[in-house]
Amino acid sequence: MNLLIKNIKQLIGVDEHKLLRRAGKEMKEMHVIENAFLYIENGKISSFGSMKNFDAIAVVNNHSTVTQIDASGRVVMPTFVDAHTHLVFAATREEEFVMRIKGMRYEEIAEKGGGILNSAIRLQAMSEDDLYEGARNRLLEVIKQGTGAIEIKSGYGLTVEDEIKMLRVIQRLKKVSPIPIKANFLGAHAFPLEYKQNRSGYIKLIIEEMLPRIVKEQLADYCDVFCDNGFFTPEETDKILKAASALGLKAKIHGNELGYSGGVQVAVKNNALSVDHLEYCGEEEIDCLKNSSTMPMALPGCSFFLGIPYAPVRKMIDAGLPVCLASDYNPGSSPSGRMSFVLSLACTRMHLTPEEAIHATTINGAAAIELAHSHGSIATGKAGSVIITKPIPSYNFIPYNFGSDCIEHVVLNGELIV
């Protein structure tokens, strides 16, 4: 499909240099074209520019084959890239929400069999087909909210067959999804109850049984570990990631959500694509990240919902680092995949400018899951996947107006999503 979007009030996220990530001061820079057009041909961005130059664009001479949208008064931007989600789960956990309201900490709930283990018990009892239907509905929900590429983790199985079951659900989603999906194996999400006194036994199960099957069946793009207080130690994390690397799986890490766990250091040591959470991240961690290619990823929805500290992304950017922001959509600590709310939290609670927050949820999100060559910015040759807002004063209105849905249309590969 060929699509012409014209009379755009503001076309944002334009990048003629095709940067693969933005770091430090670059994150403050937003290339905006006022009164613009965007032309998408055969699913990819073909051209864009000011409406003043529109008549010179020869590619749209044959208007009979071009669908046109008048975007007067509207902002057009790249779709969000949500680089950290747990979209496949069996049931919500609102009872734990009430427990936290009454004063119980996340760690205490986990110790009583709640948290990840609660989700694991429910997932183990659910069929693959039912898991697929629930995850598919959630995927369609976040697409409607502007997500144009996504990462999905396993980690609520915690047995060989149930981790495989989750990853097969993600593979099924990949086959029908209109957006790219990256699958992340997170068998090292927590220790099952039967392995609480045999940590080495569960790690052996991951390394000797789960990983070889997953790689053989080509079910995952990455391997993740929850390296944090009360979960996996840096030494255990290093052992799992080295085993995954030997089988061709790149590393990602949940780290420093609950304390200064050493997650950042082991992530950098293993050349992880990203280290995610970072609610506890000091000068030592920032210095470590500055000497690496590992993307720092913050999950403000989790901080908002659990009432824990927000990752110090302002300090990270000021130190010259890139920063990615994602939803952490999951049933326990961040039950929302609405990336526009992540933008608002970034601005109101993490002190990012709208420009920084937009880059953190688009191009840097794409970089964190190896999609920056095709998603995350407005550049020729990239996927024609964009958000068209309702009539709004400017792109600053998107994070400002956090209680309303500013999106009028989502376009994926030049196709208008209905």
JOPEPE-V810591 format. One record per residue. N is the residue number from 0. PSI is psi in whole degrees, -180 to 180 (999 if undefined). Layout:
[[N & PSI] [N & PSI]]
This chain:
[[0 & 138] [1 & 130] [2 & 129] [3 & 121] [4 & 119] [5 & 166] [6 & 34] [7 & 129] [8 & -50] [9 & 123] [10 & 116] [11 & 164] [12 & 19] [13 & 134] [14 & 93] [15 & -17] [16 & -7] [17 & 50] [18 & 145] [19 & -8] [20 & 162] [21 & 135] [22 & 151] [23 & -128] [24 & -25] [25 & -27] [26 & -20] [27 & -16] [28 & 122] [29 & 115] [30 & 116] [31 & 133] [32 & 119] [33 & 147] [34 & 68] [35 & 170] [36 & 158] [37 & 126] [38 & 127] [39 & 124] [40 & 128] [41 & 40] [42 & -6] [43 & 153] [44 & 122] [45 & -43] [46 & 162] [47 & 164] [48 & -167] [49 & 145] [50 & -19] [51 & -29] [52 & 6] [53 & -41] [54 & -20] [55 & -3] [56 & 108] [57 & -21] [58 & -16] [59 & 24] [60 & -38] [61 & 82] [62 & -14] [63 & -20] [64 & 10] [65 & 125] [66 & 135] [67 & 140] [68 & 128] [69 & 113] [70 & 34] [71 & 130] [72 & 4] [73 & 155] [74 & 139] [75 & 132] [76 & 164] [77 & 150] [78 & 156] [79 & 152] [80 & 111] [81 & 103] [82 & 9] [83 & 103] [84 & 160] [85 & 60] [86 & -22] [87 & 108] [88 & 163] [89 & -36] [90 & 157] [91 & 168] [92 & 51] [93 & -21] [94 & -34] [95 & -31] [96 & -45] [97 & -38] [98 & -40] [99 & -37] [100 & -35] [101 & 2] [102 & 0] [103 & 136] [104 & 159] [105 & -44] [106 & -38] [107 & -40] [108 & -42] [109 & -41] [110 & -26] [111 & 12] [112 & 7] [113 & -160] [114 & -136] [115 & -41] [116 & -34] [117 & -47] [118 & -35] [119 & -43] [120 & -43] [121 & -38] [122 & -39] [123 & -28] [124 & -4] [125 & 144] [126 & 158] [127 & -40] [128 & -42] [129 & -39] [130 & -43] [131 & -45] [132 & -43] [133 & -45] [134 & -38] [135 & -42] [136 & -40] [137 & -37] [138 & -46] [139 & -35] [140 & -48] [141 & -29] [142 & -44] [143 & -27] [144 & 7] [145 & 6] [146 & 127] [147 & -1] [148 & 150] [149 & 151] [150 & 139] [151 & 133] [152 & 156] [153 & -156] [154 & -7] [155 & 13] [156 & -59] [157 & 13] [158 & 164] [159 & -52] [160 & -35] [161 & -31] [162 & -42] [163 & -42] [164 & -45] [165 & -45] [166 & -31] [167 & -36] [168 & -44] [169 & -39] [170 & -39] [171 & -39] [172 & -40] [173 & -38] [174 & -26] [175 & -10] [176 & 137] [177 & -6] [178 & 154] [179 & 141] [180 & 133] [181 & 132] [182 & 133] [183 & 120] [184 & 118] [185 & 48] [186 & -28] [187 & 55] [188 & -36] [189 & 165] [190 & 124] [191 & 155] [192 & -40] [193 & -11] [194 & 11] [195 & -35] [196 & 11] [197 & 62] [198 & -42] [199 & -30] [200 & -40] [201 & -39] [202 & -39] [203 & -40] [204 & -43] [205 & -49] [206 & -41] [207 & -22] [208 & -50] [209 & -55] [210 & -46] [211 & -39] [212 & -41] [213 & -43] [214 & -42] [215 & -41] [216 & 2] [217 & 53] [218 & -12] [219 & 149] [220 & -29] [221 & 166] [222 & 132] [223 & 154] [224 & 140] [225 & 90] [226 & 97] [227 & 169] [228 & 125] [229 & -2] [230 & -119] [231 & 136] [232 & 164] [233 & -37] [234 & -43] [235 & -40] [236 & -47] [237 & -41] [238 & -44] [239 & -45] [240 & -35] [241 & -38] [242 & -41] [243 & -42] [244 & -38] [245 & -22] [246 & 2] [247 & 9] [248 & 127] [249 & 157] [250 & 145] [251 & 159] [252 & 135] [253 & 123] [254 & 148] [255 & 34] [256 & -38] [257 & -5] [258 & -179] [259 & 87] [260 & -9] [261 & 6] [262 & -38] [263 & -46] [264 & -42] [265 & -28] [266 & -48] [267 & -41] [268 & -35] [269 & 16] [270 & 41] [271 & 143] [272 & -38] [273 & 157] [274 & 123] [275 & 142] [276 & -87] [277 & 28] [278 & -30] [279 & 100] [280 & 108] [281 & -166] [282 & -38] [283 & -43] [284 & -41] [285 & -43] [286 & -39] [287 & -44] [288 & -32] [289 & -23] [290 & 30] [291 & 175] [292 & 6] [293 & 130] [294 & 123] [295 & 128] [296 & 127] [297 & 151] [298 & 77] [299 & -25] [300 & -36] [301 & -45] [302 & -43] [303 & -46] [304 & -37] [305 & -14] [306 & 32] [307 & 170] [308 & 151] [309 & 144] [310 & 139] [311 & 63] [312 & -25] [313 & -44] [314 & -37] [315 & -47] [316 & -42] [317 & -24] [318 & 1] [319 & 7] [320 & 156] [321 & 157] [322 & 137] [323 & 146] [324 & 138] [325 & 172] [326 & -30] [327 & 33] [328 & 115] [329 & 164] [330 & -12] [331 & -45] [332 & -7] [333 & 74] [334 & 53] [335 & 137] [336 & 18] [337 & 103] [338 & -24] [339 & -31] [340 & -34] [341 & -41] [342 & -47] [343 & -44] [344 & -39] [345 & -40] [346 & -43] [347 & -28] [348 & -20] [349 & -2] [350 & 33] [351 & 150] [352 & 160] [353 & -37] [354 & -46] [355 & -43] [356 & -39] [357 & -45] [358 & -36] [359 & -25] [360 & 2] [361 & -87] [362 & -39] [363 & -30] [364 & -41] [365 & -40] [366 & -36] [367 & -18] [368 & 27] [369 & 42] [370 & 13] [371 & -20] [372 & -19] [373 & -17] [374 & 169] [375 & -10] [376 & 167] [377 & 104] [378 & 146] [379 & 138] [380 & -15] [381 & 165] [382 & 137] [383 & 63] [384 & 110] [385 & 162] [386 & 134] [387 & 119] [388 & 171] [389 & 170] [390 & 120] [391 & 160] [392 & -40] [393 & 174] [394 & -21] [395 & -22] [396 & -24] [397 & -54] [398 & -27] [399 & -45] [400 & 62] [401 & -20] [402 & -6] [403 & 156] [404 & 112] [405 & -7] [406 & 129] [407 & -43] [408 & 149] [409 & 130] [410 & 126] [411 & 119] [412 & 41] [413 & 0] [414 & 129] [415 & 121] [416 & 125] [417 & 999]]
